Amino acid sequence: MEILREILNFLSKNILNVTILLMSISFILFFTQKNRNDKKKVEDLFSLYSQKNEHEELKIRKDEQCEKSSEVCFLNGNNQTLKLNKIIKLTNTVKIFIFSYPSKYSHFGLDICKHIKFNLPNREGKIKGKWNDKLDRENDSKEIFRSYTPIYVDKKNKLVHFVIRIYNPDEKYIDGGKMSIQLNKMHNNDNVKIAGPFGLLDYKGNNEFSYLSKSLKNKKHIVMIAGGTGMTPFFRLIKHLLLFDTKETETNHPFITFIYANRNEEEILLKPVFDEYEKRFERFKIVYSVDECIDDSKKVSMNNIGYLNVEILRMYILKYQKLNVQIEKSDTLILMCGPPPMTAFLKKLLNEDIKMENVITV
């Protein structure tokens, strides 16, 4: 009994400290479990994205083409509304936004390489007439539009997945991203207006592309160069080429080199999916390029550290490095998507220094 009295006496004198300790333990356990759950959700999505799925919509058959007068496809040329289903954190600056569309539509209606435009109310910057301390060219507009390409379309459950980078305000960009900060504040069941489809590049299937009415067929080497979230237009294309375009003999399938540039290794998006494709498919080569490598132990897994340059481009474009196969320039198609300064710089190198013939910026 004496020991019990001493314990009770201690607790009564230190009730506040004990309460704080118990609350701290509870919070730690809660966030530890939450992080585990979030990690499991992301891993499940990676598995979903990397596999062939009969419910995934990649290409609309000719007999199912969308018409404005029909209700076959959700994207039929009219303005539409997507409803937010959930948001899943991918990195500190990137999230997966999953939206739903009405069940009455049999298809979403977005072909490979096409994109849609999100439409939200305009916002005023912290400095009137400016956004991020620069002249706001959208200042007089009531609404703003931004283009996004989904990485996964689930036609059974009517869900569309987008990878979107959130540009939060900081010392350099005092207002942040005008569209992304609004998307980041959305809650489940909130709506966003959209329009589409848009895009000049069209993948018709069976290694045939169309760009500005020009047909590009049977290229032996398809090189995609992306920066950051610029990989999204290529994600469904890569998946289709590897998992769904299987009617022809294996020798007719093109080699695919994906040059993926990011600021550092922590910003490489969907890396487990690309790594799996690299292991599974002899004709797929992933090339990781980072401006800097934060973790020295990861340097060995990067193909290039520093900005992309003409030497790196020559190495991975003129030859399919994985099998050491030389490729003619006329048999190579180059597709690029990323920040405009990056794509403009690379296009100049490709056209003027390497003299490539088929270079398209998406």
N, C-alpha and C positions, 0 to 999 in steps of 0.2 A: 504493500500500500504506500509505503514511503517513496518508493521509486516512481509510482504512478503520480503522487502529489508533485514530485519534482518535475516530472514531464509536463504536467498540466500547468505548473507554475512558469516553466520555461516558455511554453506556448503562449500563455496569457501575456507575458512580457514582450514576446517577439511576434505577436500575431500579424503585424504588418509585414515584417520580413518574410515570414512563412507564407503569407498570402501571395506576396510578390513572387517568391520562389516557385510556388505551385502554378501560378499563372504563366510564368516564364516557361516552365516545363510543358504546360499544355499548349502554348503557342508553338514551341519548337516541334512538338509531336505533330501538331496540326499542319504546319507548313512542310514538314518532312514528308508526311503522307500526301499532301497536295502536290509536292514536287514529283513524287513517285507516280501519282495518278496522271499528271501532265506528261511526264516522260513516256508512260505507257500509251497514252493517247497518240503522241507523236510517232512512236514506234509502230503502232497499229496503222497509222496513215501511211508511213513509209512502205509498209508491207502491201497495203492496198494499191498505192501508186505504182509499185514496181511489177505487179503481176497482171496477167491478162484476165480481164473481167468481162463476162458476157453482158453485164448491165452498163458498162461504160460506153458512152457515146463519143465516138471519135470522128466518124465520117458518115454523112447522110447519103443513103443510096439514092440513085437517080429517080427511082419511083416514089421516093419520099421527100422530094425537094419541096422546100417551103414556098408558099405563095402568100401574098398579102391577104388574099381573100379566104384563105383556109385557116384552120386552127390546128394543123398538124404540128407546127413548130412555134415555140414561144417567141423566138427572135424572128419576126416576120416583117420587119421594116417599120413597125409601129413602136411608139414609146411604151415601155413596160416597167413593171416594178418587181424587184427582188426583195424577199423577206429574210432578214438575218436569222440563221438557225443557231450558229455558235461561232465563237472565236477561240482559236487555239494558239498559244504562244509557241513560236518556232525558235526565235533567238531574242536577244534583248531589243532588237529593232524591227523584227519581222514577225508577222502573225499570219495564220491561215484563217481566212474568213470563209465560212460555209453558208451559202444562201440557198433558199428554196424558191421554186417557181411553181405555179398552179398545176395541179394534177391533171387538168383537162387536156394539157398538151402532151402529145406522145413523145416529142423530142424538144430538146433545148434549142437546137438549130444553129450551132456555131461550128463551122468546119475548121479543120486544122489550119493554123497560121493566122486565123482571123481573130479580131478582138472586139470588145464592146466598150462603150463609153458610160461611165458613171456620171450622174448629174446631181449636184447638191447646191444649196444656197451659197452665194458668195459671202465672204467674210471681210471685215475691215481690219487692216493691220494696226499694230500699236502706234504707228506713225501714220497720220491721215494721208491717203493717197499713195502710200507705199506698202510693200510687203517684203519682209526681211530687209528693211532699210533700202530697198530699191524701188524704182517707179513701178507701181502696180498696173500692168497693162489690162488687167481685168477689173479695174476699179469701177467702171461704169456698168458692168454686167451684173445682173441680178442672180445669175446662176453660173456655176463653173463646171467644166467637163474634164474628165481625165480618162485615159485609155487603160484598160486592164485585160489580160488574157487569162482565162482559167486554166488550171493544170489538170483538173479532173471534172468530168460531168457524169453524174449518176442518173441515168434516164429512168431507172426503176423507182428510186426514192425521190426523184425530182430535186436533186441537190447539185450545187455548183461550187467548186473549191477554188479560191484565189489565194495566191501568195502575195502579200502586200507589205511593203516596208513603211513603217511609221516614222515620219520626220518630225520628231518633237522639237519644240523651241530650245535653243541653246544660245551661247554667247555670240556665235557667228551668225546664226539664223534665228533672229529674235521672235519670229512668228511661226516658224516651222513649215510643215507642208500643208497647204490650204485644204486639200482634199483628205489627206491621210489622217490628220488630227481629228477631223469630223468623223471619219469611219471608225477611228479608235474609241470614240465616245458612244458608239452605238450599243444598244442592248438587244438581247434576243427578241425577235418579232418586230423590230424596227424595220422600216422600209427604205429602199434607195431606188431612185428612178434611173433607168438605163435605156440605152438605144443600141441598135446594131442589127446585123453584124457589119464590121468594117474591115478593110485590109485589101491591099493590092496583090499580095502573094496568096496563091491558092494551091494547096496540095491535092491533086486529083486521085492519088493512089497509084500503085504499081510504078513507083519511081518516076512520076511525071508531075512537074510543077507548071504553073502558069503565072506570069508576071507581066502586067500591062499588056495583056493579050498575046504575049510571046510565050510559046511553049518551050519548056526545057525538059527533055526526056532522057532517060537512061544514062544519067551521069554515074560514073564509076566511083566517084568520091564526093561525098557531101560534107562540107566543113561548116560547122556552126560556131560563131564567135559571139559570146554573150558577156555582158558586164552586170553583176548583181542580179536584180530582179528581171533584167533583160533576158534571162533564161526562160521565162514563162512561155513566150511564143513557140519555143523549140521543144518544150517538155512533151507535149502530146505528139508532136511530129516524131521525135526520137522513139517514143513508145510504139507508135504506129509502124514505123519502119522496122523495128526489131521484133515486135510481137504479133502484129496483125497482117503485115505485108508478106505473106508466106506462100502465095499461090505459085510464084515462079520458082525455078530451080535455084538452089543456093548460090550458084555462080553468077546469077543475074542480080543479086542483091548488092546495093552499093556499100562501100566502106563508109563509116561515119566517124568523123573526128569532131569532138566537141571541146572547143577551147573556152574555158570558163574562168573569167577574170574577176577578182574581188580585192577589196582593200586588205583583208587578212584572212587567215584560215577559219576564223570563227564566223565569218559572214558567208561562207560557202553554203548555199541552200540546197536541201535535198541530197546532200552528199552520199548518204547510205544507198540511195536509189541508183545514182550514177556509178558508185563503186560496185554494186551488184551487177549492173549491166556490163561493166568492164570485165568482170569475172566470167559471166555467163556467155558473152558473145564475142567471138573472135573478130568480128567485123566492126566492133565498137571500141573507140579509143577516147578516154577522157583525159584532158590536159588541164591541170589546175595551175593557174597563175595568180599570185598574190603580190600586192605592192610591197608588203612586208609580212614576215612571219613572226608572230608574237611568241609562240612556243618553239624553242630550238629543236625539241624532239620531233616536231612535225615537219621540219624542213625537208627531210628525206622523202616525204610523200607529196611534196610540191614539185611540179615540173618546171616552174619558173618563178623566181622571186625578183620582183621589180616590174616595171611597166612592160607591156607587150612591145616587141620591136621586130624589125624586119627579119632578123636571124631566126627568132622563134617561129614567125609566120612561114618562112621558107622551110624550116625543119618539118613542120606538121601539115603543110598544105601540099607541097610538091611530092611528098611521099607519104604513103600510109605506114606510119612508123611501126605499128604493132606487128605487121607482117613483112616490113621492109620492102614494100611494093611501090615502085615508081609510078606516078600518075601523070598523064598528060594534062596540061592546063585546060585544054578544051573539054576534057572529061571530068572537070572539077566544078562544082557549084559551091559558092561561098555565100552564106547567109549571116547577117550581123544584126544584133539588137543590144542596145545599151545606152549610156549617157551620150548625147550628141557630140561632145568634144572627143570622146573616145572613138566612136564610129567614124567620124570625119577624118581623124588622124589615121586610123587603120585603113580606111578606104583609099586614102592618098598613097599609103605604102603599097597596098595591093595593086592599085592601078598603075602607078608610076614606077615603082621600084621592082615589083615582081611581075608586072605585066599580065595580071590575071584577066580573064575574059568575062567571067560570069560572077559579078559581085553585086549582091542585093542587100540593102539595108531595110529591115522590116519596121 
